[in-house]
Amino acid sequence: MPQIPEKIQELTVGQLAARSGAAVSALHFYESKGLIHSRRTSGNQRRYSRDALRRVAFVRAAQRVGIPLATIREALAELPEGRTPTEEDWARLSRSWRSELDERIKQLNRLRDHLTDCIGCGCLSLETCVLSNPDDAFGERSAGSRLLVERRASAAGGGRRPSRAQEPEVPCCGD
């Protein structure tokens, strides 16, 4: 890994990529999302302060555990301008993100546990399938093996093929 002399206070995008392990395109993306910042030289080249290394590490660690970039940006915005996230910042934020991650883990475990039910049936029944119909959200409206497409009245008529809402419903899996 290339070493950056202490006297160098700014990094090129290539140096930042090499040191952080992030692709140059990822760094440009992070910058466009306000996660890191650069200044432009007179030749319009990006220059990053050394603290961008810690910010990139912070972003990548949060991403690895599934934190959305918008949430990461909000967390970084809470830090005083120019200050890099510290170990204490990470501890505080990871505590606040823990319940969100626990809920996602719970949902993923539930999906995993019901995956074989869906594959075994093969119909993706809206009445019972937790993959197509989590928490039976469509069961409140109607029963059946598929979601009926609702079209606006202005789109119907005129010798066109009938909308799905006008087609007979095909039963599935004992519906």
Backbone bond lengths (Angstrom), bond angles and torsions (degrees), N, CA, C in turn:
res aa  C-N    CA-C-N  psi(-1)  N-CA   C-N-CA  omega(-1)  CA-C   N-CA-C  phi
1 M - - - 1.450 - - 1.527 108.15 -
2 P 1.318 117.75 130.85 1.463 120.27 -178.54 1.527 111.04 -64.60
3 Q 1.292 115.44 136.28 1.460 121.11 177.81 1.518 109.21 -92.47
4 I 1.311 115.62 142.38 1.455 120.60 178.45 1.518 107.40 -106.95
5 P 1.329 116.80 120.14 1.460 119.03 179.19 1.527 110.55 -57.96
6 E 1.322 116.59 144.02 1.469 122.25 -179.07 1.518 112.62 -57.16
7 K 1.320 117.62 -30.59 1.463 119.23 -176.68 1.527 112.54 -72.61
8 I 1.326 117.36 -17.90 1.463 120.02 177.69 1.526 107.84 -82.34
9 Q 1.306 115.80 118.08 1.466 121.10 -177.52 1.515 113.19 -97.30
10 E 1.338 115.90 -15.18 1.459 119.43 -179.49 1.527 109.55 -126.10
11 L 1.321 114.95 146.99 1.454 121.39 -178.44 1.528 109.86 -116.31
12 T 1.323 115.48 145.95 1.461 119.20 171.14 1.527 106.84 -76.77
13 V 1.305 116.42 168.72 1.458 119.69 178.70 1.534 110.21 -64.30
14 G 1.320 117.05 -34.87 1.461 121.04 177.26 1.515 112.15 -65.18
15 Q 1.342 116.61 -43.02 1.463 120.32 177.63 1.526 111.21 -64.35
16 L 1.326 116.26 -42.62 1.455 120.27 179.00 1.531 110.37 -63.63
17 A 1.327 116.88 -40.62 1.469 120.47 178.32 1.526 110.65 -63.54
18 A 1.332 116.65 -46.03 1.466 120.64 -178.69 1.526 111.54 -62.92
19 R 1.315 117.33 -42.63 1.465 121.08 -177.94 1.527 112.60 -74.67
20 S 1.338 117.98 -35.53 1.458 120.88 -174.56 1.524 113.12 -89.35
21 G 1.337 116.51 -21.71 1.456 119.92 -176.06 1.517 113.16 83.56
22 A 1.309 116.84 2.86 1.469 121.49 178.60 1.526 108.78 -92.60
23 A 1.304 116.30 144.41 1.459 121.04 177.23 1.527 109.82 -67.37
24 V 1.308 116.40 151.93 1.462 121.34 177.89 1.530 109.67 -56.39
25 S 1.330 116.97 -41.44 1.468 119.98 179.59 1.530 111.15 -63.13
26 A 1.328 117.20 -35.19 1.468 120.46 177.60 1.526 109.91 -66.79
27 L 1.327 116.96 -40.14 1.466 120.40 178.47 1.526 110.75 -64.09
28 H 1.316 116.82 -41.28 1.467 119.77 177.06 1.535 109.50 -62.90
29 F 1.338 116.61 -40.82 1.459 120.79 178.57 1.531 110.41 -63.53
30 Y 1.329 117.10 -47.02 1.471 120.79 178.36 1.524 110.51 -57.01
31 E 1.322 115.06 -40.66 1.467 118.60 179.75 1.530 110.82 -66.61
32 S 1.321 116.68 -40.44 1.464 119.32 179.76 1.531 111.21 -65.31
33 K 1.323 117.23 -25.21 1.467 121.80 179.42 1.533 112.39 -92.60
34 G 1.321 116.82 1.95 1.459 120.62 176.81 1.523 114.53 78.89
35 L 1.323 117.13 19.86 1.462 120.83 -179.57 1.522 112.14 -85.89
36 I 1.319 116.65 -31.61 1.464 122.57 174.58 1.527 107.06 -134.35
37 H 1.322 115.12 164.38 1.471 119.99 -177.14 1.521 109.43 -134.61
38 S 1.321 114.91 150.11 1.456 120.62 175.33 1.513 108.48 -135.35
39 R 1.302 113.44 167.31 1.462 118.80 169.50 1.513 106.01 -114.44
40 R 1.306 116.95 161.10 1.459 121.40 179.53 1.511 110.09 -106.46
41 T 1.324 115.79 137.94 1.461 120.82 176.18 1.525 108.57 -78.53
42 S 1.309 116.16 175.84 1.465 119.67 177.50 1.526 110.73 -63.25
43 G 1.332 117.42 -23.28 1.470 122.10 176.48 1.526 112.05 -91.51
44 N 1.346 117.23 12.15 1.460 125.11 177.65 1.533 113.23 65.74
45 Q 1.337 116.63 27.87 1.463 120.41 175.66 1.527 109.20 -93.59
46 R 1.323 115.10 144.13 1.468 120.11 178.68 1.525 110.34 -74.30
47 R 1.322 115.14 140.89 1.457 122.25 172.00 1.526 107.56 -133.18
48 Y 1.326 114.70 128.59 1.467 121.46 -178.11 1.515 109.22 -110.08
49 S 1.313 116.52 141.21 1.468 119.15 174.35 1.524 107.85 -72.79
50 R 1.323 116.37 160.18 1.461 121.48 -176.08 1.529 112.18 -60.09
51 D 1.328 117.41 -27.50 1.466 119.20 -178.72 1.533 112.03 -68.36
52 A 1.330 117.89 -12.77 1.468 120.52 177.07 1.529 110.67 -62.83
53 L 1.343 117.16 -28.04 1.463 120.01 177.23 1.535 111.15 -59.57
54 R 1.321 116.47 -46.33 1.469 120.11 179.94 1.531 110.62 -68.45
55 R 1.320 116.74 -38.77 1.466 119.33 179.23 1.527 110.80 -63.86
56 V 1.326 117.29 -42.21 1.465 120.53 177.89 1.528 109.94 -63.84
57 A 1.324 117.21 -42.61 1.470 120.61 177.92 1.525 110.29 -60.96
58 F 1.305 117.03 -41.42 1.467 123.26 178.47 1.532 109.84 -61.66
59 V 1.331 116.96 -48.19 1.468 122.10 -179.29 1.523 110.11 -61.56
60 R 1.316 116.99 -47.40 1.464 120.49 -177.05 1.519 111.89 -66.39
61 A 1.316 118.32 -37.87 1.467 120.91 177.70 1.526 110.27 -65.47
62 A 1.320 116.87 -43.87 1.471 120.55 178.85 1.526 110.65 -64.46
63 Q 1.321 117.46 -40.23 1.464 120.53 177.88 1.529 111.06 -62.74
64 R 1.328 116.94 -41.08 1.466 120.50 -178.21 1.519 112.11 -59.91
65 V 1.317 117.94 -30.42 1.470 119.48 178.72 1.519 111.77 -93.47
66 G 1.339 117.33 5.99 1.450 120.90 172.12 1.511 116.46 94.47
67 I 1.318 118.23 15.30 1.460 120.40 178.89 1.526 108.21 -78.96
68 P 1.332 118.14 128.15 1.472 120.67 179.43 1.531 111.84 -64.63
69 L 1.322 116.18 149.22 1.463 120.57 -178.81 1.528 112.30 -58.66
70 A 1.320 117.66 -35.86 1.471 119.79 179.58 1.526 110.44 -62.12
71 T 1.313 117.79 -38.87 1.466 122.32 178.70 1.525 110.09 -68.75
72 I 1.323 116.12 -39.52 1.471 120.54 178.04 1.528 109.55 -63.66
73 R 1.330 116.48 -44.34 1.467 120.42 179.43 1.529 110.61 -59.95
74 E 1.328 117.19 -43.36 1.469 120.87 178.15 1.529 110.73 -60.02
75 A 1.317 116.77 -41.96 1.463 121.08 179.86 1.527 110.85 -64.18
76 L 1.325 116.91 -44.11 1.463 120.28 179.53 1.523 111.35 -67.57
77 A 1.332 116.82 -31.93 1.464 120.44 -179.86 1.530 111.38 -67.08
78 E 1.326 117.32 -23.58 1.463 121.05 178.96 1.527 112.30 -73.43
79 L 1.330 116.52 -19.96 1.465 120.11 -178.89 1.521 109.46 -77.27
80 P 1.324 116.91 145.47 1.470 118.92 176.46 1.529 110.47 -57.38
81 E 1.310 116.02 143.56 1.467 122.05 -175.66 1.530 111.19 -51.33
82 G 1.305 114.53 129.02 1.452 120.48 176.26 1.515 114.64 86.23
83 R 1.322 118.26 -12.63 1.458 118.99 -178.56 1.519 109.68 -84.97
84 T 1.305 115.43 138.38 1.460 119.59 178.31 1.521 109.78 -86.02
85 P 1.333 117.25 153.58 1.464 119.89 177.38 1.528 110.11 -63.67
86 T 1.292 115.53 139.22 1.462 121.07 179.31 1.520 109.85 -104.96
87 E 1.314 115.82 176.11 1.463 121.21 175.58 1.530 110.05 -59.95
88 E 1.320 116.89 -37.80 1.468 121.06 178.74 1.534 110.59 -67.03
89 D 1.344 116.80 -39.00 1.468 120.52 176.31 1.524 110.04 -60.08
90 W 1.342 116.01 -46.26 1.462 119.65 -179.57 1.529 110.32 -61.99
91 A 1.317 117.76 -43.65 1.469 120.88 -179.69 1.529 110.81 -61.32
92 R 1.318 116.92 -44.69 1.471 121.16 -179.74 1.520 110.76 -64.02
93 L 1.324 116.64 -47.64 1.459 120.37 -178.07 1.531 111.80 -68.32
94 S 1.313 117.02 -39.48 1.467 118.62 -179.47 1.524 110.66 -65.78
95 R 1.330 118.03 -32.15 1.470 120.08 174.35 1.523 110.53 -64.80
96 S 1.324 117.02 -41.60 1.465 119.84 -179.12 1.527 111.74 -71.21
97 W 1.322 118.05 -28.39 1.461 121.71 -179.83 1.523 112.34 -84.84
98 R 1.309 117.25 -14.87 1.465 121.46 -174.06 1.528 112.67 -58.41
99 S 1.329 118.03 -45.57 1.469 119.72 -178.02 1.530 110.71 -65.07
100 E 1.324 116.72 -37.87 1.468 120.41 176.97 1.526 110.43 -62.89
101 L 1.324 117.01 -43.65 1.459 121.08 178.89 1.526 111.05 -66.85
102 D 1.328 117.25 -40.38 1.466 120.58 177.71 1.524 110.80 -59.86
103 E 1.326 117.32 -41.13 1.463 121.08 178.96 1.532 110.89 -65.74
104 R 1.323 117.41 -40.82 1.463 120.12 177.88 1.519 111.43 -64.97
105 I 1.339 116.35 -39.58 1.466 120.90 177.79 1.524 109.55 -62.63
106 K 1.307 116.59 -42.25 1.470 121.41 178.65 1.533 109.98 -60.49
107 Q 1.334 117.21 -45.20 1.467 121.04 179.40 1.524 111.20 -64.19
108 L 1.331 117.21 -42.85 1.462 120.42 179.86 1.530 111.25 -65.05
109 N 1.331 117.27 -40.75 1.460 120.29 177.06 1.517 110.52 -61.68
110 R 1.320 117.20 -41.56 1.460 121.51 178.77 1.528 110.72 -63.02
111 L 1.332 116.97 -44.55 1.466 120.37 177.60 1.522 110.98 -62.26
112 R 1.320 117.19 -44.25 1.465 121.24 178.85 1.528 110.78 -59.78
113 D 1.312 116.68 -44.44 1.459 120.97 -178.06 1.523 112.52 -65.59
114 H 1.324 118.14 -28.14 1.462 121.75 -179.02 1.525 113.25 -98.29
115 L 1.311 117.44 -2.45 1.456 120.86 -177.64 1.521 111.85 -59.66
116 T 1.329 118.46 -43.65 1.465 120.21 -178.28 1.521 111.23 -67.31
117 D 1.330 118.81 -30.71 1.459 120.51 175.89 1.519 109.77 -59.14
118 C 1.318 116.01 -44.81 1.463 121.28 -177.22 1.518 110.76 -68.36
119 I 1.308 117.86 -45.64 1.456 121.35 -178.54 1.525 109.89 -67.25
120 G 1.334 117.19 -39.82 1.462 121.17 179.55 1.509 111.72 -61.73
121 C 1.314 117.70 -38.91 1.454 122.02 -179.52 1.528 109.92 -77.63
122 G 1.297 116.29 -47.74 1.455 121.57 178.79 1.512 115.67 82.85
123 C 1.317 118.19 -6.09 1.467 118.48 -174.06 1.518 113.63 -96.75
124 L 1.307 117.61 -15.66 1.462 121.49 -173.90 1.530 110.03 54.70
125 S 1.305 116.05 45.52 1.457 122.42 -177.27 1.509 111.37 -57.67
126 L 1.317 115.83 128.74 1.457 119.71 178.03 1.520 111.47 -70.57
127 E 1.324 116.13 -15.53 1.456 118.54 179.81 1.521 111.15 -77.54
128 T 1.340 116.83 -37.75 1.459 118.96 -173.34 1.518 114.85 -124.04
129 C 1.312 119.39 -13.31 1.462 121.25 -173.07 1.524 111.66 -77.89
130 V 1.333 115.99 118.95 1.464 119.53 -180.00 1.518 112.24 -79.04
131 L 1.334 117.28 -11.03 1.465 119.07 176.00 1.518 111.08 -83.16
132 S 1.338 117.15 -44.63 1.460 120.18 179.49 1.515 112.21 -83.66
133 N 1.324 115.86 -25.16 1.460 120.39 -173.24 1.528 110.91 -137.09
134 P 1.335 117.80 66.57 1.461 119.04 -179.10 1.518 110.86 -59.82
135 D 1.317 115.38 136.56 1.466 122.90 178.98 1.527 112.46 58.71
136 D 1.349 117.02 23.05 1.464 123.35 176.97 1.524 112.39 50.56
137 A 1.324 116.81 44.66 1.462 121.74 -178.59 1.518 112.29 -63.05
138 F 1.338 118.43 -32.88 1.456 120.69 -178.61 1.526 112.31 -85.35
139 G 1.332 117.02 -18.45 1.451 121.10 -179.68 1.516 112.69 -62.31
140 E 1.307 116.72 -23.36 1.460 121.36 177.28 1.523 110.77 -66.70
141 R 1.347 117.14 -31.77 1.466 121.63 -175.61 1.513 112.36 -88.99
142 S 1.344 117.30 -44.84 1.458 120.01 -178.28 1.515 109.48 -169.51
143 A 1.326 115.27 165.26 1.459 120.88 175.81 1.524 107.93 -100.68
144 G 1.319 116.55 161.96 1.455 119.42 176.83 1.503 111.41 141.09
145 S 1.315 114.98 172.95 1.457 120.01 -173.79 1.516 113.22 -91.67
146 R 1.318 118.51 -4.62 1.456 118.53 179.72 1.522 109.66 -148.86
147 L 1.269 114.72 158.88 1.452 121.88 177.78 1.518 108.16 -84.30
148 L 1.319 117.38 127.00 1.457 120.77 180.00 1.514 109.41 -80.03
149 V 1.312 115.54 133.53 1.455 120.73 -179.69 1.523 108.30 -78.95
150 E 1.302 115.13 127.20 1.459 119.69 177.93 1.523 108.08 -99.36
151 R 1.296 115.21 126.32 1.464 119.03 -179.76 1.514 109.37 -111.34
152 R 1.286 114.70 152.91 1.460 119.47 175.78 1.515 109.68 -69.40
153 A 1.294 116.29 146.02 1.464 121.21 -178.03 1.528 111.29 -57.72
154 S 1.291 117.91 -31.20 1.465 120.91 -178.20 1.517 112.14 -69.47
155 A 1.325 118.35 -22.23 1.461 121.17 -178.43 1.522 111.86 -87.97
156 A 1.328 119.16 -14.38 1.463 122.07 -176.01 1.520 111.03 -87.63
157 G 1.357 116.41 162.62 1.462 122.55 172.51 1.504 113.57 93.20
158 G 1.363 115.52 -173.16 1.466 121.93 174.05 1.506 114.92 71.75
159 G 1.350 120.19 34.87 1.445 121.53 176.28 1.513 114.09 75.02
160 R 1.286 117.85 8.28 1.460 120.69 178.71 1.521 109.91 -79.04
161 R 1.298 114.95 165.09 1.461 121.70 175.23 1.517 107.74 -59.98
162 P 1.330 119.54 140.17 1.461 120.83 -179.74 1.522 110.86 -59.63
163 S 1.298 115.01 146.94 1.467 118.76 177.56 1.515 108.72 -69.32
164 R 1.330 115.76 162.34 1.456 119.77 178.59 1.519 111.60 -60.13
165 A 1.315 116.68 -29.20 1.457 119.76 179.49 1.521 110.72 -65.64
166 Q 1.351 118.33 -22.12 1.454 122.15 -179.25 1.521 111.56 -94.19
167 E 1.339 117.95 -12.56 1.456 121.30 -178.82 1.523 109.84 -77.73
168 P 1.339 117.87 150.27 1.464 119.11 176.98 1.523 109.69 -67.82
169 E 1.307 115.37 146.58 1.455 120.67 179.87 1.521 109.82 -82.44
170 V 1.333 117.02 136.37 1.455 121.70 179.87 1.514 108.42 -96.08
171 P 1.351 118.08 121.36 1.465 119.38 -179.57 1.512 111.73 -70.67
172 C 1.311 116.57 154.78 1.452 122.13 -179.67 1.513 109.39 -146.72
173 C 1.308 116.67 143.08 1.469 122.98 173.37 1.516 112.49 52.29
174 G 1.312 117.70 44.22 1.453 120.99 175.16 1.513 114.31 80.34
175 D 1.343 118.42 15.03 1.457 120.54 177.43 1.510 110.03 -65.76
